[in-house]
Amino acid sequence: MGKALCTIGFDADDTLWHNQAFFKLAEDRFVDLLSDHGEDDALRAQLLDIKKRNIGHYGFGVKGFTLSMIETAVALSDGPVDGRILARILEMGQEMLRHPVELLPHVESVLGKLSATYPLILITKGDLRHQEQKLAASGLGELFTGVQIVSDKTPETYRDAFHEAGPDRAMMVGNSMKSDVIPALQAGAWGVYVPHGESWAMEQASTPKHHPRYHEIVDLGALPDCVDRVTQGA
C-alpha cells in the first residue's frame, strides 16, 4: 500500500512570498490621494465594493486593482478627474508590478526538503504574466513539478490539480481559508492553513476546526512536522 500523502500543493502570494502588504500600502496611498473626497473608512469601503464588482471582469491581481482604483477615483469626482491623480494611480500600479519578490521565512529550506520526497505543485490565482514573473524571480521554479495559475480556486480546481495522485492523497498549503483551505477540503484533500498577517476581506471565511483533514500551523517552518503527522495517520 502506498503512502497516504503523495502530492503537496502550495499557494504563492503570502504563502511563499509577501504580497498583501504591497496592496495595503497602495491602498493607504490611494486614500491619502483622494482625502479631499471623503473619510478614510468611506473611501476604503467604496474601493472594496468596486473591487468586488470588478473581480468577474479583471480577476485578481495588480492590474485589476489599479483599474478599480481609477474607477473609484472617477466615481468620487464631481467632474473630470485630475490627470495628476490618474497618473499617480497608474504609477502606484506600476510600482507594485516592479516590486522585488521577498520570500517568507523557511520557504527555501522547507520546499527544498519536501521536494526530495513529494511532487510539489504551485496553485495560485492572479494575473498570468505577473505570477509567472514572480515565480521566476523567486528562484523556486525548479522545486515544482507543476504550476497552475487560475482565475479562481474551487473544489474542481483542486480535483484537477491533484488528479494524478487523487485529491484524497494530496495536501494544499496556503494562507487563505476561503481559497486555499476550504475548497481543498471539499475536494477531499488535506488543507493546511498558514496565517499571514491581516488577510484580505474577500479571502476571509470561518475556520473548519472540526474537519478531520484540517491543520493549522504557525508558519511554514512547522510544515514538515505536519506532513509527518499526516503520513503517520495522526
N, C-alpha and C positions, 0 to 999 in steps of 0.2 A: 504493500500500500504506500502511495507517495505521501510526501509531507502535506500537511493541511494547508500551508501557505505557499503559493507558487509565484505570485507576482505582486509587486508593490507599486502603486500609483502615487504621484506627488502633484499637488498644486504648485504653481510657481510664485505668483505675486503674494508677498507677505507670508509665504511659507518657506521659500528658498532665498528670496531677496526682498528688500524694502520696496514698498510701493505706495500704500495708502498715505504715508506721511507726506509724500510729494503732492498728492491730490489735496490733502488738508492744507498744506502751505499755499497752494494755488488758490484754494477757496478763500482762505484768510485774506490774501492779496486782492482777490476779486471783491470781497465785501468792503475792504478799505477803499477800493477804486470807486465803488458805487455808493459810498456812505452818504452822499447827498440825497439819495433816493429812498432811504428808509433805514430802520433799525437793523442791527446785525441779524437778530433772530428771524426777522421777516424776510430779509434778503436771502439767508440760507434756506429758509423754508421754500421760497419761490424757486430758487435754483434746484433744490431737491425735487420739487414737483415736476419741473421741466425735464430734469434728467430722467426721472421715472417714465415720463411720457415718451421720451426720445429713445429709450433703450431698444424698442422694436425697430426704429429707423436706423440708428447708428451703432447699436451694440454697445459692448463695454470697451473702455479704453480712453486714452488721452484725446484722440480726435473727436470722439463723441462728446466728451466732457467740455472740450473747447467750444464746440458748436452750441452746446447747451448754455455755456456762459454768455456767448454772443446773443443767443435768443433771449436770455434773461435780461441782458442789458437793453435790448430793443424793447422788451415788454415794460421795463421800468421807466423808460424815457418818455417824456411828454411829447417830444418832437423828434427830429433826426438825432441819431446817436452821434456824440462827439467822436470824430475819427481817431482822436488820440486814445480814447477808451478802447475802441475796437483794435487798434494797433497794439495796445498793451496786452489785451486778452490773447491775441494771436501770439505775441511774444512769450507770454506765460506758457501757452501750449507747446511752443517750440522748445522752450527751456526744459519742460518735462520730458519731451521726446529725446532730448540730448543728455539727460541726466545719467551719470555713470551707474552701472549696476553695483549695488552694495549687498554682498551676501550676508545672510543672518548667521549667528553663531552656530557652530557644529555642522553646518551644511556639508562642507567638503569632506570632512572625516567620516560622517555618518553615511553619506551616499557612497563614498569610496568603499567603506566596509560592507554595506548591504549589497552593492552591485557585484561583489565577488561571489555571492550566493544566490541572489534573486534577480530576475529581469526587472528593471525599473522603467516605468512609463511616466512621462510628463503629460499631465492632462490639465490644460489651462484655458481660460477664456479671455477674450480681448481682441485687439486689433492684430491681424495675422502678421503683418510686416514688423510691427513693434515688438511683438512677443518673440519672433524669430531673431530679431536684433538683440534682445535682452538675453536670450538663451546663448547666442554666440558669444556675447560679451562676458557672460558668467563663467565661461570655461568649463561648464558642466556637461556639455552636449554629449561627449563620448561615454558618459556614465549611463545614458538612457538607451534602451533598445527600441523605444518608440516614442513619438511625440504627437500629441493630438491638441490642436488649437481649435477650440469650439466656440460657438456663439452663445451657448448656454450649457448648463450641466443638469441633466435629468437622469433618472434611473436608466433610461435607454442609452445615454451617453456612456455609462459605466458598463452596461452589458456589452456594448460594442467594444469598448476599450479592453475589457477583460475576457473577450470571447474565447481566446485561445486556451487559457488556463481554466476559465469558468469563473464567474463572479464570486462563487462560494469559496474559491481558493485564492482570492485576491484581497488586497488591503488598499484603502485610499487614505492618504495623509494630507491634511490641509488646515488652514486657519478659518475657513468659512463653514459655519454649521449648516447654513442653508444650501450651499453649492457643493461642498466637498464631502460632508459627512452624511447628512440625511439621505440624499439620493443614492449614495453608495450603499448605505444600509438597506434601502428599499430595493436595490438591485441584488442584494444577497451577499455583499462583500463586508469585510470589516471596515469600520470607519474610525479613524484616529484624528481627534481634534487637537490642534496645536494653537492655543490662543496667541494673538499677536496684537497687543495694544488695543486701541479703540477700533472696533470693527465698523465697517460702513453700514449705514442704516438699512440699505437694501439687502445686506447679507446676514442679517440677524434672524435667529429662529430659536425655538425652545430646545433645550438640551434633552436628547433621548436617553436620560440617565439609566433607565432600566432595560435598555436594549442589550441583549447578550453579546452583541458584536461591537458595542460602542466602547471606545477607550479615549481617555484624555491624558495628555502628557504636558509637562510644563514647558518643554522646548524640544527641539529635535535631538538634543543630546540623550534624551531618555528613550528614543525610538528603538534602538537595538534591544533593550531590555523588554520593551513592549512586544516586539516581534518574537522574542524568545518565549514570552508567556503564551502568546497565541499558538506558536508551534508546539508547545508542550501541553496545550489544551487547558491552560489556566483561565 
